């Protein structure tokens, strides 16, 4: 929740995300939870500083299927890439 506050604050960072179509189709937690999750995606996706894309299930396999990647650009402008898998991140 604290991370979401950063995105919803008065000076949010630019934020771009690609999520798999399965994320919005798979029923996790029941209808109320899914409604809240989809509502949050719509809220964030409507912001000028956010780009939200959905990768269709029909997309070809790609190198990041098993490993999310974050690219962070701090004020000094030197990007940092972070990847994470079960029990490990670099």
C-alpha atoms as a printed R data frame, in Angstrom:
   type eleno elety resid chain resno       x       y       z
1  ATOM     1    CA   UNK     A     1   0.000   0.000   0.000
2  ATOM     2    CA   UNK     A     2   2.898   2.376   0.722
3  ATOM     3    CA   UNK     A     3   4.193   1.892  -2.825
4  ATOM     4    CA   UNK     A     4   0.788   2.836  -4.208
5  ATOM     5    CA   UNK     A     5   0.854   6.058  -2.181
6  ATOM     6    CA   UNK     A     6   3.979   7.096  -4.093
7  ATOM     7    CA   UNK     A     7   2.165   6.599  -7.399
8  ATOM     8    CA   UNK     A     8  -0.916   8.511  -6.232
9  ATOM     9    CA   UNK     A     9   0.916  11.406  -4.572
10 ATOM    10    CA   UNK     A    10   1.128  14.984  -5.833
11 ATOM    11    CA   UNK     A    11   4.363  14.359  -7.806
12 ATOM    12    CA   UNK     A    12   4.237  10.732  -8.922
13 ATOM    13    CA   UNK     A    13   7.111   9.205 -10.877
14 ATOM    14    CA   UNK     A    14   6.652   8.096 -14.457
15 ATOM    15    CA   UNK     A    15   5.494   4.484 -14.307
16 ATOM    16    CA   UNK     A    16   5.238   2.010 -17.157
17 ATOM    17    CA   UNK     A    17   4.108  -1.582 -16.684
18 ATOM    18    CA   UNK     A    18   3.233  -4.556 -18.865
19 ATOM    19    CA   UNK     A    19   1.049  -7.212 -17.260
20 ATOM    20    CA   UNK     A    20   0.000 -10.560 -18.649
21 ATOM    21    CA   UNK     A    21  -3.616 -10.927 -19.716
22 ATOM    22    CA   UNK     A    22  -3.921 -13.795 -17.220
23 ATOM    23    CA   UNK     A    23  -3.538 -11.255 -14.400
24 ATOM    24    CA   UNK     A    24  -6.857  -9.653 -15.276
25 ATOM    25    CA   UNK     A    25  -8.629 -12.902 -16.178
26 ATOM    26    CA   UNK     A    26  -7.626 -15.228 -13.341
27 ATOM    27    CA   UNK     A    27 -10.120 -15.029 -10.466
28 ATOM    28    CA   UNK     A    28  -8.027 -14.620  -7.316
29 ATOM    29    CA   UNK     A    29  -9.812 -13.862  -4.057
30 ATOM    30    CA   UNK     A    30 -13.333 -13.795  -5.452
31 ATOM    31    CA   UNK     A    31 -15.400 -11.165  -7.269
32 ATOM    32    CA   UNK     A    32 -14.988  -8.389  -4.683
33 ATOM    33    CA   UNK     A    33 -11.203  -8.697  -4.619
34 ATOM    34    CA   UNK     A    34 -11.016  -8.831  -8.412
35 ATOM    35    CA   UNK     A    35 -13.296  -5.794  -8.709
36 ATOM    36    CA   UNK     A    36 -11.001  -3.855  -6.357
37 ATOM    37    CA   UNK     A    37  -7.864  -4.986  -8.214
38 ATOM    38    CA   UNK     A    38  -9.274  -4.082 -11.620
39 ATOM    39    CA   UNK     A    39 -10.473  -0.759 -10.216
40 ATOM    40    CA   UNK     A    40  -6.946  -0.029  -8.987
41 ATOM    41    CA   UNK     A    41  -5.516  -0.836 -12.426
42 ATOM    42    CA   UNK     A    42  -8.028   1.494 -14.064
43 ATOM    43    CA   UNK     A    43  -7.220   4.245 -11.551
44 ATOM    44    CA   UNK     A    44  -3.477   3.975 -12.128
45 ATOM    45    CA   UNK     A    45  -3.832   3.511 -15.893
46 ATOM    46    CA   UNK     A    46  -5.800   6.749 -16.207
47 ATOM    47    CA   UNK     A    47  -2.984   8.853 -14.756
48 ATOM    48    CA   UNK     A    48  -0.842  10.918 -17.149
49 ATOM    49    CA   UNK     A    49   2.343   9.565 -15.577
50 ATOM    50    CA   UNK     A    50   1.372   5.912 -16.068
51 ATOM    51    CA   UNK     A    51   1.512   3.624 -19.065
52 ATOM    52    CA   UNK     A    52  -0.330   0.349 -18.432
53 ATOM    53    CA   UNK     A    53  -0.217  -2.322 -21.136
54 ATOM    54    CA   UNK     A    54  -1.685  -5.834 -21.217
55 ATOM    55    CA   UNK     A    55   0.298  -8.542 -23.009
56 ATOM    56    CA   UNK     A    56  -2.192 -10.904 -24.684
57 ATOM    57    CA   UNK     A    57  -2.068 -14.607 -23.925
58 ATOM    58    CA   UNK     A    58  -1.597 -15.154 -27.669
59 ATOM    59    CA   UNK     A    59   1.813 -13.394 -27.563
60 ATOM    60    CA   UNK     A    60   4.880 -15.427 -28.432
61 ATOM    61    CA   UNK     A    61   7.215 -16.596 -25.636
62 ATOM    62    CA   UNK     A    62   9.740 -13.981 -24.498
63 ATOM    63    CA   UNK     A    63  12.801 -13.725 -22.268
64 ATOM    64    CA   UNK     A    64  11.013 -12.191 -19.298
65 ATOM    65    CA   UNK     A    65   8.224 -14.747 -18.953
66 ATOM    66    CA   UNK     A    66   9.593 -16.160 -15.689
67 ATOM    67    CA   UNK     A    67  11.289 -13.054 -14.372
68 ATOM    68    CA   UNK     A    68   9.811  -9.597 -13.864
69 ATOM    69    CA   UNK     A    69  12.158  -6.709 -14.608
70 ATOM    70    CA   UNK     A    70  12.093  -3.208 -13.164
71 ATOM    71    CA   UNK     A    71  14.026  -0.313 -14.667
72 ATOM    72    CA   UNK     A    72  14.465   2.495 -12.162
73 ATOM    73    CA   UNK     A    73  15.912   5.866 -13.142
74 ATOM    74    CA   UNK     A    74  17.017   7.872 -10.089
75 ATOM    75    CA   UNK     A    75  17.607  11.649 -10.161
76 ATOM    76    CA   UNK     A    76  21.216  11.202 -11.363
77 ATOM    77    CA   UNK     A    77  19.771   9.678 -14.554
78 ATOM    78    CA   UNK     A    78  21.699   6.366 -14.446
79 ATOM    79    CA   UNK     A    79  19.165   3.540 -14.905
80 ATOM    80    CA   UNK     A    80  19.205   0.549 -12.573
81 ATOM    81    CA   UNK     A    81  17.666  -2.751 -13.687
82 ATOM    82    CA   UNK     A    82  16.279  -5.128 -11.063
83 ATOM    83    CA   UNK     A    83  15.080  -8.667 -11.755
84 ATOM    84    CA   UNK     A    84  13.410 -11.008  -9.326
85 ATOM    85    CA   UNK     A    85  12.679 -14.720  -9.239
86 ATOM    86    CA   UNK     A    86  11.573 -16.965  -6.377
87 ATOM    87    CA   UNK     A    87  13.895 -16.358  -3.402
88 ATOM    88    CA   UNK     A    88  16.338 -14.240  -5.411
89 ATOM    89    CA   UNK     A    89  16.690 -10.763  -6.846
90 ATOM    90    CA   UNK     A    90  19.476  -8.858  -8.572
